[in-house]
Each structure stands twice: as structure tokens, then as C-alpha cells.
């Protein structure tokens, strides 16, 4: 497509392609025209030139762009898409508060083990120490409350691990039952192992599920 403009004399300037025309010293009221036009029009009224005068983005079609412009356009779009997919800051990492006090979201195996194992070790030590306390002591009440607080946090951790595996979150009740009543019903721990071991060793579902995005961002990195 060839463009021309009126330089205020009897002669006209051109022909130019669009990029060449945009570099010419044209003003808002400069009369311009292109092949196929019957009449001249002011440069500020031509859609391809509006952005030169702060009148909004020009609605250039791909056909009117130079080859270099097209390549740069696709390169920018590709980089934006690539950065969106690979930016590690976009990983759906949960904060410590979300991990310990919320049932929403998903937790990968490594994060689950990093919280679940220490919480259980601390709870076991507190439980052992309670055996040596007087039943009426304030220390026993404090340890009991602390133990319940630890159990609550561990339940939140377990729920998010089950979410990652796309398993029912209510299975955490089975873990609680087998943990609390194992002393009264020997063998219950084996029932809990059918849930506890997969939580430690099985990978979560790949990609987003009903509980949120993949914490490993495997689809984005594939």
C-alpha cells in the first residue's frame, strides 16, 4: 500500500509505505491519501496515523505492518506467554499461615512432610510428658490445650495433602480415629496406614483440580 501527502506546494510527496510515511514531518492537518482513496483527508483522521497525534492506538492490520513489525509483534507475544508460564513467582505457594490454619489449597509431598512430621513429633513429646504430670496441675491443662492446637494444625496440613491427591478431605477423620483410639483397639494403626503412606509417597494429581492449581506447576513447565 502506497501513501502520499500534500507538502503545501503544487507538488505532493510520495510514494511511501506506511512506516516511511510515519517518519515524515506531517502534521495533524496535513492532507494525506493512499492508493484507492478518492479524496484526501487530514492525517489526524487517518486511522493508521492517529497515534502520532495522541488520538489513541492506531488499528493497524497485520497486512499494513512491515515484516519487521510482524516479527517483533509475535516475539513480544511469545515472550509474554513464556514469562507467564515459567515465572517462578507465579507458583501457587501457600504461606505458613495458609498451610497451618486453612483447609483450602493443595500441598505437595515435600511440604506436607516438612510440616506433618515435626508436628507429630512435638505432639508425641508433649503426650509423653503429660504422663508424668499431676492430673490437677495447670501444666497438664496447658499441655492438653497445646496438644489440641497441634492436632488442629496437622489436620489442616493433611486436608491440603488430600486435596493435592484429589482424595476426599473427610479421610482425615479416619486418621484421627485410628490415632486416638489405637490404644483401645489394637490394629487400628494398620487402617490408618492405608491413607497415611500414600499421602507421604504418592504424587498429587497433575494440573489443576477442583481444589486449586498444581503446586508443582507441571503443566506450565511442560
Long-range contacts (C-beta under 8 A, 24 or more apart in sequence): 1-34, 1-35, 1-63, 1-64, 2-34, 2-35, 3-32, 3-33, 3-34, 3-35, 4-32, 4-33, 4-34, 5-30, 5-31, 5-32, 5-33, 5-43, 6-30, 6-31, 6-32, 6-40, 17-66, 18-48, 18-60, 18-64, 18-65, 18-66, 19-66, 19-69, 21-49, 22-49, 22-52, 26-52, 28-53, 85-220, 85-221, 86-220, 86-221, 90-217, 90-220, 91-215, 91-217, 92-212, 92-213, 92-214, 92-215, 92-217, 93-215, 94-160, 94-215, 99-156, 99-157, 99-160, 100-153, 100-156, 100-157, 101-153, 101-156, 102-156, 102-160, 103-156, 103-159, 103-160, 103-169, 104-160, 104-163, 104-211, 104-212, 105-160, 105-163, 105-211, 105-212, 106-160, 106-161, 106-163, 106-164, 106-204, 106-209, 106-211, 106-212, 106-213, 106-214, 106-215, 107-157, 107-160, 107-161, 107-163, 107-164, 107-215, 108-164, 108-204, 108-215, 108-216, 109-161, 109-199, 109-200, 109-201, 109-202, 109-203, 109-204, 111-215, 112-157, 112-158, 112-160, 112-161, 112-164, 112-199, 112-200, 113-200, 115-153, 115-154, 115-157, 116-154, 116-157, 116-158, 116-161, 119-150, 119-153, 119-154, 119-157, 120-154, 122-150, 123-147, 123-150, 123-151, 123-154, 126-150, 151-176, 158-199, 161-199, 162-199, 163-209, 163-211, 163-212, 164-204, 164-205, 164-211, 164-215, 165-198, 165-199, 165-202, 165-204, 165-205, 166-204, 166-205, 166-209, 166-210, 166-211, 171-195
